[in-house]
Amino acid sequence: GSGYYMESHTNEVYVEESPPEPALDYRRVPQWCATLNIHRGDATCYSPRGNTYRSSLGTRCELSCTRGYRLVGPSAVQCLPNRHWSGMAYCRQIRCHVLPAVLRGSYVCSAGVQMDSRCDYTCLPGYQLEGDRSRICMEDGRWSGSEPICVDLEPPKIRCPDTRERIAEPGKLTATVYWDPPRVKDSADGIIKRVMLRGPEPGSEFSEGEHVIRYTAHDQAYNRASCKFSVRVQVRRCPVLKPPQNGYISCTSDGNNYGATCEYLCDGGYERQGTSQRVCQSTQQWTGSQPLCTPMQINTDVNSAASLLDQFNEKRRLFIISAPDPSNRYYKMQISMLQ
């Protein structure tokens, strides 16, 4: 009522005391603060009234995040008398920065830039990886290892011509040999800096035997590769000729090589019967046959003095170009006949 009431028989007035309003006892209210709910995280709470009271006054909660997430805000909060928590926090996903592109290479990541994502590096053909082949996004938001690079460590590819075999030219002991330059390719950027030749140039003359020609190629990264091939020159030869008895042989070039010419000459007092010259052919056989050197003879059975004179002149010519042997009896006889 109004707090007053009147006693009828005494007319006295007394103050009526209102009953006390029930006070809110926070010690008995099980949920004083709002229930904590952390997305991708968890709250471990300790209440003065026991672990079953997760949001009563005075409750202290330690906050944490699931793997792959980082706590942003205080790591612990407390339920205050104003029915609010002492702070706010949330879980943010752990992410590493985007890896830079690799010159002459690339990388593939298992889960983008999230934590535990693994990025594997590869290089373009002709290049090799130097450094870490893979990097992992770690819990602190950084990538493991360091950034690798792709370098040109592979030498260029070079292919020399096949072996060259040639036959020496007629009358010579050498052959002129030509060939195409080697085929060179760089598997990285395709650029060849230089190609060096060790040996005679194409179109040179090569002597009999085997000659080794070497080429070396360098790319822009100073990697090098070499190749070699042989030049073989064969001199075709005929069997060595033997001089005739009572005579000798005069040959050109090397005596019995392809194209060589051999002339048969007789000693003084002898004349040749048969082929005067023989030539070594490509079949390695001589033309003609072996002549003979026989003693000079005068045929007196002629029909005219002119024929007899011709014989004398021919014998004199043979005598002059021959090397006479004064002790030979045929030579003495022929001298007396020519005088």
C-alpha positions as CSV (number, residue, x, y, z in Angstrom):
1,G,0.0,0.0,0.0
2,S,1.1,3.5,0.7
3,G,3.1,2.5,3.6
4,Y,0.7,4.0,6.0
5,Y,-2.3,2.6,7.7
6,M,-4.7,4.1,10.5
7,E,-5.6,2.3,13.7
8,S,-9.3,3.1,14.2
9,H,-9.5,2.8,18.0
10,T,-6.4,4.9,18.7
11,N,-6.1,7.1,15.6
12,E,-2.4,6.3,15.5
13,V,-0.5,6.2,12.3
14,Y,2.2,3.6,11.7
15,V,4.7,3.4,8.7
16,E,4.2,0.2,6.8
17,E,7.5,-1.2,5.6
18,S,7.6,-2.6,2.1
19,P,9.0,-6.2,1.8
20,P,12.5,-6.1,0.3
21,E,12.8,-6.9,-3.4
22,P,14.7,-10.1,-4.1
23,A,18.4,-9.2,-5.1
24,L,20.1,-10.9,-8.1
25,D,22.7,-13.2,-6.6
26,Y,25.4,-13.6,-9.3
27,R,26.9,-16.3,-7.3
28,R,23.9,-18.5,-7.9
29,V,23.2,-17.5,-11.5
30,P,24.8,-20.3,-13.7
31,Q,25.1,-18.2,-16.8
32,W,26.2,-14.7,-16.1
33,C,28.1,-13.9,-19.3
34,A,27.2,-15.0,-22.8
35,T,28.3,-18.5,-23.8
36,L,31.7,-18.4,-25.6
37,N,31.7,-19.8,-29.1
38,I,34.9,-19.5,-31.1
39,H,34.7,-20.5,-34.7
40,R,37.6,-22.8,-35.6
41,G,38.8,-22.7,-32.0
42,D,38.1,-23.8,-28.5
43,A,37.7,-22.3,-25.0
44,T,38.9,-24.1,-21.9
45,C,37.1,-22.6,-18.9
46,Y,37.6,-22.7,-15.1
47,S,34.7,-21.5,-12.9
48,P,34.8,-20.9,-9.1
49,R,31.6,-23.0,-9.0
50,G,33.0,-25.9,-10.9
51,N,33.8,-26.9,-14.4
52,T,30.2,-27.3,-15.3
53,Y,29.7,-23.5,-15.1
54,R,31.4,-22.2,-18.2
55,S,30.0,-18.6,-18.1
56,S,29.3,-17.8,-14.5
57,L,30.8,-14.7,-12.9
58,G,34.5,-15.0,-12.4
59,T,34.9,-17.8,-14.9
60,R,38.3,-17.7,-16.7
61,C,38.6,-19.2,-20.2
62,E,41.8,-19.9,-22.1
63,L,41.3,-19.6,-25.9
64,S,43.0,-21.6,-28.6
65,C,42.5,-22.3,-32.3
66,T,42.5,-25.5,-34.3
67,R,45.6,-26.3,-36.5
68,G,45.9,-24.0,-39.4
69,Y,44.4,-21.0,-37.6
70,R,46.0,-18.3,-35.5
71,L,44.3,-16.6,-32.4
72,V,43.7,-12.9,-32.9
73,G,43.1,-11.2,-29.5
74,P,43.7,-12.2,-25.9
75,S,44.6,-15.8,-25.1
76,A,42.4,-15.7,-21.9
77,V,39.2,-13.9,-20.9
78,Q,37.2,-13.6,-17.7
79,C,33.5,-13.1,-17.0
80,L,33.1,-9.7,-15.4
81,P,30.3,-8.3,-13.1
82,N,29.0,-6.2,-16.0
83,R,28.0,-9.6,-17.5
84,H,30.6,-9.1,-20.3
85,W,33.8,-11.0,-21.0
86,S,37.0,-9.1,-20.5
87,G,37.9,-9.3,-24.1
88,M,37.1,-10.7,-27.6
89,A,39.2,-13.0,-29.8
90,Y,38.7,-15.0,-33.0
91,C,40.7,-17.5,-35.1
92,R,42.2,-16.4,-38.4
93,Q,43.4,-18.9,-41.0
94,I,47.2,-19.1,-41.3
95,R,48.3,-18.1,-44.8
96,C,51.7,-17.6,-46.3
97,H,52.4,-15.0,-48.9
98,V,52.1,-15.9,-52.6
99,L,55.4,-17.3,-53.8
100,P,57.1,-15.3,-56.6
101,A,57.3,-16.8,-60.1
102,V,60.5,-18.7,-61.0
103,L,62.4,-17.6,-64.0
104,R,62.5,-20.5,-66.5
105,G,60.5,-22.7,-64.2
106,S,57.2,-23.1,-62.3
107,Y,55.7,-24.6,-59.1
108,V,52.6,-26.4,-58.1
109,C,51.1,-26.2,-54.6
110,S,48.9,-28.8,-52.9
111,A,46.7,-26.3,-51.0
112,G,47.5,-22.8,-52.3
113,V,49.0,-20.6,-49.6
114,Q,47.3,-22.4,-46.6
115,M,49.3,-23.9,-43.8
116,D,50.9,-27.3,-44.6
117,S,50.6,-26.6,-48.3
118,R,53.5,-28.0,-50.2
119,C,54.8,-26.3,-53.3
120,D,57.0,-28.4,-55.7
121,Y,59.3,-26.7,-58.2
122,T,60.2,-27.8,-61.7
123,C,62.3,-26.2,-64.5
124,L,61.9,-25.9,-68.2
125,P,63.7,-28.5,-70.4
126,G,67.4,-27.8,-70.5
127,Y,67.5,-26.2,-67.1
128,Q,68.2,-27.7,-63.7
129,L,66.9,-26.7,-60.3
130,E,69.4,-25.3,-57.8
131,G,68.1,-25.0,-54.2
132,D,65.0,-26.5,-52.4
133,R,62.9,-28.6,-54.7
134,S,59.8,-28.0,-52.4
135,R,58.7,-25.5,-49.8
136,I,56.0,-25.9,-47.1
137,C,53.8,-23.2,-45.6
138,M,54.6,-23.3,-41.8
139,E,52.7,-22.5,-38.7
140,D,54.3,-19.1,-38.4
141,G,53.0,-18.1,-41.8
142,R,56.4,-18.4,-43.5
143,W,57.6,-20.7,-46.2
144,S,60.3,-23.3,-45.4
145,G,63.6,-23.2,-47.2
146,S,64.5,-20.6,-49.7
147,E,63.6,-19.7,-53.2
148,P,65.3,-22.0,-55.8
149,I,66.5,-20.9,-59.2
150,C,66.6,-22.7,-62.6
151,V,70.1,-22.6,-64.2
152,D,71.4,-23.9,-67.5
153,L,73.8,-26.7,-66.5
154,E,73.1,-29.0,-69.4
155,P,75.7,-28.9,-72.2
156,P,74.6,-28.3,-75.7
157,K,74.0,-31.3,-78.0
158,I,76.5,-31.6,-80.9
159,R,76.7,-34.2,-83.6
160,C,79.7,-34.5,-85.9
161,P,79.6,-35.8,-89.5
162,D,80.2,-39.5,-90.1
163,T,83.7,-40.8,-90.9
164,R,85.0,-39.6,-94.3
165,E,86.9,-42.1,-96.4
166,R,88.5,-41.0,-99.6
167,I,90.9,-42.4,-102.2
168,A,93.9,-40.4,-103.1
169,E,93.7,-38.6,-106.4
170,P,95.5,-40.1,-109.4
171,G,99.2,-39.4,-109.3
172,K,99.0,-37.9,-105.8
173,L,99.4,-39.1,-102.2
174,T,96.6,-36.8,-100.9
175,A,92.9,-36.3,-101.2
176,T,90.8,-33.2,-100.9
177,V,88.0,-33.8,-98.3
178,Y,84.9,-31.8,-97.7
179,W,82.2,-32.1,-95.0
180,D,79.3,-30.2,-93.5
181,P,79.7,-28.4,-90.1
182,P,78.4,-30.3,-87.1
183,R,74.8,-30.0,-86.0
184,V,74.6,-28.1,-82.7
185,K,71.6,-27.5,-80.5
186,D,71.2,-26.0,-77.0
187,S,68.3,-27.6,-75.1
188,A,67.9,-24.6,-72.9
189,D,67.5,-21.3,-74.8
190,G,68.7,-22.6,-78.2
191,I,71.5,-20.1,-78.3
192,I,75.0,-21.4,-79.2
193,K,77.8,-18.9,-78.4
194,R,80.6,-20.4,-80.5
195,V,81.8,-23.6,-82.2
196,M,85.5,-24.3,-82.3
197,L,87.3,-26.5,-84.8
198,R,90.5,-28.4,-83.9
199,G,92.0,-29.7,-87.1
200,P,92.1,-28.8,-90.8
201,E,89.2,-26.9,-92.4
202,P,86.8,-28.6,-94.8
203,G,88.2,-28.7,-98.3
204,S,91.8,-29.2,-97.1
205,E,94.1,-31.8,-98.5
206,F,94.8,-34.8,-96.3
207,S,97.7,-37.2,-96.6
208,E,97.5,-40.9,-96.5
209,G,96.3,-42.3,-93.2
210,E,93.7,-41.4,-90.5
211,H,93.1,-37.9,-89.3
212,V,90.9,-36.9,-86.2
213,I,88.8,-33.8,-86.5
214,R,87.3,-32.3,-83.3
215,Y,84.6,-29.7,-82.7
216,T,83.7,-28.0,-79.4
217,A,80.5,-26.0,-78.9
218,H,79.8,-23.5,-76.1
219,D,76.3,-22.2,-75.0
220,Q,75.5,-18.9,-73.2
221,A,76.1,-20.4,-69.8
222,Y,79.6,-21.6,-70.9
223,N,78.6,-25.2,-70.9
224,R,80.4,-27.1,-73.6
225,A,80.1,-30.3,-75.6
226,S,82.5,-31.9,-78.0
227,C,82.4,-34.4,-80.8
228,K,84.9,-35.9,-83.2
229,F,85.1,-37.9,-86.4
230,S,87.9,-39.3,-88.6
231,V,89.1,-38.6,-92.1
232,R,90.7,-41.6,-93.7
233,V,92.7,-41.3,-96.9
234,Q,93.7,-44.4,-98.8
235,V,96.4,-44.5,-101.4
236,R,95.7,-47.3,-103.8
237,R,98.9,-49.1,-104.8
238,C,99.9,-51.5,-107.4
239,P,102.5,-54.2,-106.8
240,V,106.1,-52.9,-106.7
241,L,107.6,-53.3,-110.2
242,K,111.0,-55.0,-110.5
243,P,113.5,-53.7,-112.9
244,P,114.2,-55.9,-115.9
245,Q,117.5,-57.7,-116.0
246,N,120.1,-55.4,-117.5
247,G,117.8,-52.4,-117.1
248,Y,116.1,-50.2,-114.6
249,I,112.8,-48.3,-114.0
250,S,112.1,-44.6,-113.6
251,C,108.7,-43.8,-112.0
252,T,106.7,-40.7,-111.2
253,S,104.9,-39.8,-107.9
254,D,105.5,-42.5,-105.2
255,G,106.4,-45.2,-107.7
256,N,103.5,-47.6,-107.3
257,N,100.5,-45.4,-106.3
258,Y,97.4,-45.0,-108.4
259,G,98.2,-42.8,-111.4
260,A,102.0,-43.4,-111.2
261,T,103.8,-44.0,-114.5
262,C,106.9,-46.2,-114.7
263,E,109.3,-46.1,-117.7
264,Y,111.6,-49.0,-118.5
265,L,115.1,-48.2,-119.5
266,C,117.9,-50.6,-120.4
267,D,121.6,-50.6,-119.6
268,G,124.2,-49.6,-122.2
269,G,124.4,-52.2,-124.9
270,Y,120.9,-53.4,-124.4
271,E,117.6,-52.5,-126.0
272,R,114.1,-52.8,-124.7
273,Q,111.8,-55.5,-126.0
274,G,108.1,-54.7,-125.1
275,T,106.2,-51.9,-123.4
276,S,108.1,-48.8,-122.6
277,Q,105.7,-47.4,-120.0
278,R,103.3,-48.9,-117.5
279,V,100.6,-47.0,-115.5
280,C,99.2,-48.0,-112.1
281,Q,95.4,-48.2,-112.4
282,S,92.6,-47.7,-109.8
283,T,92.1,-51.5,-109.9
284,Q,95.7,-51.7,-108.4
285,Q,96.9,-53.4,-111.5
286,W,99.6,-52.2,-114.0
287,T,98.9,-51.6,-117.6
288,G,100.9,-53.7,-120.1
289,S,103.4,-56.3,-119.2
290,Q,107.0,-56.5,-118.1
291,P,109.5,-55.7,-121.0
292,L,112.9,-57.2,-121.5
293,C,116.3,-55.7,-122.0
294,T,118.2,-57.7,-124.7
295,P,121.7,-57.2,-126.3
296,M,121.6,-54.8,-129.2
297,Q,121.6,-56.6,-132.6
298,I,122.0,-55.3,-136.2
299,N,119.8,-57.0,-138.8
300,T,121.8,-57.1,-142.0
301,D,119.1,-58.7,-143.9
302,V,117.6,-55.5,-145.3
303,N,116.5,-54.5,-148.8
304,S,118.1,-51.0,-148.9
305,A,120.9,-48.9,-147.5
306,A,118.3,-46.5,-146.0
307,S,116.9,-49.3,-143.8
308,L,120.3,-50.2,-142.6
309,L,121.1,-46.6,-141.8
310,D,117.8,-46.3,-139.8
311,Q,119.0,-49.2,-137.7
312,F,122.3,-47.6,-137.1
313,N,120.7,-44.3,-136.0
314,E,118.3,-46.1,-133.6
315,K,121.1,-48.1,-132.1
316,R,123.1,-44.9,-131.7
317,R,120.2,-43.2,-129.9
318,L,119.8,-46.2,-127.6
319,F,123.5,-46.2,-127.0
320,I,123.5,-42.5,-126.1
321,I,120.6,-42.7,-123.6
322,S,121.9,-45.9,-122.0
323,A,124.5,-46.3,-119.4
324,P,127.2,-48.4,-121.2
325,D,129.3,-50.9,-119.5
326,P,132.7,-51.0,-121.3
327,S,133.5,-54.4,-120.1
328,N,130.5,-56.0,-121.7
329,R,131.5,-58.0,-124.9
330,Y,128.2,-57.0,-126.6
331,Y,129.0,-53.4,-126.0
332,K,132.4,-53.7,-127.6
333,M,131.0,-55.5,-130.6
334,Q,128.2,-52.8,-131.1
335,I,130.8,-50.0,-130.8
336,S,132.8,-51.5,-133.6
337,M,129.6,-51.9,-135.7
338,L,128.5,-48.3,-135.1
339,Q,131.9,-46.8,-136.1
